[in-house]
Amino acid sequence: MIMKNDPYFLERSITDEEVAANLEADLALVGQVEAGTLTREAALEELIRRGSHPQLARRFLRHTLDQDKLDAERARTGMIAD
């Protein structure tokens, strides 16, 4: 996952198109995990292999994969309205 404000990537010029393409590829990995064709650990390894910082990759997976669960729990407990 490439983030334009990530200090590692500020050293080189990143275009908006590169950011968009990388985000699409990262979301495709999330889709594979959700479909059960890829494990969460394998997705994490792939994100890191592509150059993502391990902490950023874990955070990305946690937020994208667990967001529905968090929203459902908040709705169940009345923390957010449907």
matplotlib code that plots the C-alpha trace (Angstrom):
import matplotlib.pyplot as plt

x = [0.0, 1.4, 0.4, 1.5, 2.3, 4.4, 7.9, 9.4, 7.6, 8.2, 11.7, 10.5, 7.9, 4.5, 1.7, -1.9, -2.3, 0.3, -1.5, -4.9, -3.5, -1.8, -5.0, -7.0, -4.5, -4.6, -8.4, -8.3, -6.3, -8.9, -11.5, -9.6, -9.4, -13.2, -13.9, -11.8, -9.3, -6.4, -5.5, -5.2, -1.5, -0.8, -2.4, -0.2, 2.9, 2.0, 1.4, 4.8, 6.4, 5.0, 6.8, 4.2, 5.5, 4.4, 2.5, 0.7, -0.2, -1.6, -3.6, -4.9, -6.1, -7.6, -9.6, -10.8, -11.5, -13.0, -14.9, -18.2, -17.9, -17.2, -20.1, -22.4, -21.3, -21.8, -25.3, -26.1, -25.1, -26.7, -23.5, -24.5, -27.9, -28.8]
y = [0.0, 3.3, 6.4, 9.7, 11.1, 8.1, 9.3, 6.3, 7.2, 10.9, 10.2, 9.4, 10.9, 9.1, 9.9, 9.8, 7.1, 4.9, 5.5, 4.6, 1.5, 0.3, 0.9, -1.1, -4.0, -3.9, -3.9, -6.9, -8.7, -7.8, -9.2, -12.5, -12.7, -12.0, -14.7, -17.2, -17.7, -16.1, -16.1, -12.9, -13.8, -14.3, -11.0, -9.3, -11.0, -9.8, -6.2, -6.2, -7.8, -5.0, -2.5, -1.6, -1.0, -4.0, -1.9, 0.0, -3.2, -4.7, -1.6, -1.5, -5.1, -4.7, -1.6, -3.0, -6.5, -5.8, -2.6, -4.4, -6.3, -3.1, -1.3, -4.3, -4.3, -0.5, -0.8, -3.7, -1.8, 1.4, 3.3, 4.3, 4.6, 2.5]
z = [0.0, -1.0, 1.0, -0.5, 2.9, 4.0, 4.7, 2.9, -0.3, -0.1, -1.2, -4.7, -6.9, -6.6, -9.0, -8.2, -10.7, -8.9, -5.6, -7.2, -8.9, -5.7, -3.7, -6.2, -6.0, -2.2, -2.1, -4.5, -1.9, 0.7, -1.6, -1.9, 1.9, 2.2, -0.5, 1.3, -1.5, 0.4, 4.1, 6.1, 6.8, 3.1, 2.2, 4.9, 3.5, 0.0, 1.1, 2.8, -0.3, -2.4, -0.1, 2.5, 6.0, 8.2, 10.7, 7.9, 6.2, 9.4, 10.1, 6.5, 6.7, 10.2, 9.1, 5.8, 6.9, 10.3, 9.5, 8.8, 12.1, 14.0, 12.4, 13.2, 16.8, 17.1, 15.6, 17.9, 21.0, 19.8, 19.3, 15.7, 14.1, 11.1]

ax = plt.figure().add_subplot(projection="3d")
ax.plot(x, y, z, "-o")
ax.set_aspect("equal")
plt.show()
